[in-house]
Amino acid sequence: MYFARPYSAWERGSNERHNGLLRRFIPKGKRIESLSEHTLRRTLHWCNNLPRKILHYKTPQEVFLEEVNKIVDLNTVQFHIAI
């Protein structure tokens, strides 16, 4: 968790970059309730599987699973990622 001053986008660069990526699919001012579940799932899948320079060209999903695997052996646990 971090705190940034209002209207200080440079204090939260990764967050602003992610918001910009989401704006490709969800225009500013459009209500999320008006989007289909298919569109939301497609958008989430695209964002979570897009390689990022800040993650050394790994995807957010890969990095997340690597971190979870440090805690839990994912090969022995059955689960479904809802992203």
FIVOLO-459116 format. One record per residue (C-alpha): residue number from 0; residue in one letter; chain; x, y, z. Coordinates in Angstrom, 3 decimals, decimal comma. Each point is the difference from the previous one (the first is absolute). Example, Ala and Ser with C-alpha at 12.3 -4.5 7.8 and 13.67 -1.06 7.14 Angstrom:
<recs>
(rec 0 "A" "A" (12,300 -4,500 7,800)) (rec 1 "S" "A" (1,370 3,440 -0,660)) 
</recs>
This chain:
<recs>
(rec 0 "M" "A" (0,000 0,000 0,000)) (rec 1 "Y" "A" (1,228 3,464 -0,742)) (rec 2 "F" "A" (-1,268 3,528 0,297)) (rec 3 "A" "A" (0,382 2,661 -2,656)) (rec 4 "R" "A" (-1,157 3,576 -0,131)) (rec 5 "P" "A" (-3,074 0,753 -2,129)) (rec 6 "Y" "A" (0,815 0,961 -3,616)) (rec 7 "S" "A" (3,588 -1,256 0,391)) (rec 8 "A" "A" (0,092 -2,734 -2,635)) (rec 9 "W" "A" (3,810 -0,204 0,082)) (rec 10 "E" "A" (-0,231 -1,397 3,542)) (rec 11 "R" "A" (-1,830 -3,094 -1,214)) (rec 12 "G" "A" (1,429 -0,782 -3,416)) (rec 13 "S" "A" (-0,841 -3,702 -0,269)) (rec 14 "N" "A" (-3,557 0,642 1,131)) (rec 15 "E" "A" (-0,476 2,755 -2,576)) (rec 16 "R" "A" (1,482 -2,189 -2,744)) (rec 17 "H" "A" (-2,418 -2,803 0,881)) (rec 18 "N" "A" (-2,936 2,428 -0,015)) (rec 19 "G" "A" (1,066 1,155 -3,464)) (rec 20 "L" "A" (0,025 -3,581 -1,253)) (rec 21 "L" "A" (-3,500 -0,587 1,379)) (rec 22 "R" "A" (-1,249 3,156 -1,746)) (rec 23 "R" "A" (0,572 -1,754 -3,334)) (rec 24 "F" "A" (-3,000 -2,179 0,842)) (rec 25 "I" "A" (-1,925 2,074 2,537)) (rec 26 "P" "A" (-0,274 3,683 -0,963)) (rec 27 "K" "A" (0,154 2,569 2,778)) (rec 28 "G" "A" (-3,474 0,787 1,293)) (rec 29 "K" "A" (-1,515 -3,290 -1,170)) (rec 30 "R" "A" (-1,699 -1,944 2,774)) (rec 31 "I" "A" (1,434 -3,465 0,567)) (rec 32 "E" "A" (-3,530 -1,294 0,556)) (rec 33 "S" "A" (-0,725 0,715 -3,665)) (rec 34 "L" "A" (2,731 -2,372 -1,206)) (rec 35 "S" "A" (-0,609 -3,665 -0,660)) (rec 36 "E" "A" (1,687 -2,613 2,148)) (rec 37 "H" "A" (1,733 -1,267 -3,152)) (rec 38 "T" "A" (1,556 3,426 -0,613)) (rec 39 "L" "A" (1,184 0,267 3,607)) (rec 40 "R" "A" (1,528 -3,486 -0,039)) (rec 41 "R" "A" (1,705 0,658 -3,352)) (rec 42 "T" "A" (1,402 3,289 1,328)) (rec 43 "L" "A" (1,283 -1,598 3,220)) (rec 44 "H" "A" (1,548 -2,895 -1,897)) (rec 45 "W" "A" (1,754 2,391 -2,408)) (rec 46 "C" "A" (1,351 2,213 2,807)) (rec 47 "N" "A" (1,166 -2,900 2,170)) (rec 48 "N" "A" (1,772 -1,713 -2,901)) (rec 49 "L" "A" (1,754 3,048 -1,461)) (rec 50 "P" "A" (3,775 -0,118 0,653)) (rec 51 "R" "A" (1,252 3,036 1,934)) (rec 52 "K" "A" (3,447 1,534 -0,124)) (rec 53 "I" "A" (-0,156 0,762 3,737)) (rec 54 "L" "A" (-0,479 -3,756 0,605)) (rec 55 "H" "A" (2,983 -0,879 -2,237)) (rec 56 "Y" "A" (-2,387 -0,827 -2,854)) (rec 57 "K" "A" (-1,966 -2,517 2,016)) (rec 58 "T" "A" (-3,768 0,230 0,214)) (rec 59 "P" "A" (-1,728 1,087 3,222)) (rec 60 "Q" "A" (-1,613 -3,426 0,165)) (rec 61 "E" "A" (3,395 -1,753 -0,222)) (rec 62 "V" "A" (1,453 2,169 2,761)) (rec 63 "F" "A" (-3,074 -0,540 2,178)) (rec 64 "L" "A" (0,192 -3,780 -0,393)) (rec 65 "E" "A" (3,746 0,019 0,749)) (rec 66 "E" "A" (-0,652 1,871 3,256)) (rec 67 "V" "A" (-2,865 -2,302 0,983)) (rec 68 "N" "A" (2,160 -3,013 -0,806)) (rec 69 "K" "A" (2,546 1,228 2,568)) (rec 70 "I" "A" (-2,693 -0,437 2,654)) (rec 71 "V" "A" (-2,014 -2,948 -1,328)) (rec 72 "D" "A" (1,108 -2,807 -2,298)) (rec 73 "L" "A" (-2,331 0,616 -2,937)) (rec 74 "N" "A" (0,658 -3,471 -1,411)) (rec 75 "T" "A" (-1,751 -1,635 2,973)) (rec 76 "V" "A" (-2,916 2,413 0,367)) (rec 77 "Q" "A" (-3,005 0,134 -2,290)) (rec 78 "F" "A" (-1,320 3,487 -0,646)) (rec 79 "H" "A" (-1,531 2,182 -2,667)) (rec 80 "I" "A" (1,225 3,522 -0,651)) (rec 81 "A" "A" (-3,019 2,247 -0,472)) (rec 82 "I" "A" (1,891 2,585 -2,042)) 
</recs>
